């Protein structure tokens, strides 16, 4: 199963995340199928590749709870139904 989840990177206590499409059996920081966004929890900055995210969601990828909340804030799920 393909999941949209966070991949951690950055220094200790200065963490940032990339939102990636990855096989659910792979480890957290393993090689992703595609990087589709960026999330910085310290500044609450988010950059999303919305067309790529919509493509993965239409193909059956499941977002984790944290990624789902990030996508809700960006109104990505509204674009799937259109």
N, C-alpha and C positions, 0 to 999 in steps of 0.2 A: 504494500500500500504506500502511496506517495503522500507525504505530509508537507505542509507549509509550517516551518518552525524557525526558531531563532538559533543562530550560530554565533557563539560568543567570540569576541576578539578584543584586543586592547590590553593595556597594562592593568596591573592589580589596582583595584579601587577606582579605575578609570575605564570601566567596561563600556563597550558598545556592542551592538548586535547587527548581524545581517539577517534578513529574512530570506530563507532559502527553500527551494523545493528539493526534497531529499527522500530517499527510501526510508521507511520507518524502522527498518532493522539496522540501519547504519548508525554509527556513533554520532554524538551531538556535533562534534567538530570535524566530521568526516567530509569526504568530497561530495558536494551537492550536485544535483542535476542542473540547477540554474539558480543564480542569485537574483531575487526579484525585489529587494528593498533593503532599507537601512533604518535602524532605530537606535536613538541615543536616549536612554532613560534619564540622564543627568540634565539635559537641556530640553527633553521631550521633543526632540527633532525627529521627523520621520520623512523619508523619501521613498516613494513606492513606484514601481514600474507596473502601473495599473493594467495595461493590456496583457502583460505576461501573467499577472496574478489571475485575471479573469480567465485566461486560457487554461491555466492549471486547475482552477476551481471547476470549470466546465468539463474537464477531463477526469474529474473525480478525486482530486487532491483534497485532503482534510486538513484544515488549519488547527493548530493547537489553541488552547483557550486564550493565551496571551496574544497570539497573532490574530485570532478572531476579534478580540477587543480593539486591536490596532486598526484592523480593516473596517470595523464598524464606525470608528471615529472618522475614518477617511471616506465613508459612504461607498465602499467598494461593492458591497453586496447588492446595492440598488442597481448597479450597472449590469449585473448578471441577468436580472429578470427582464431587462429591456431587449 
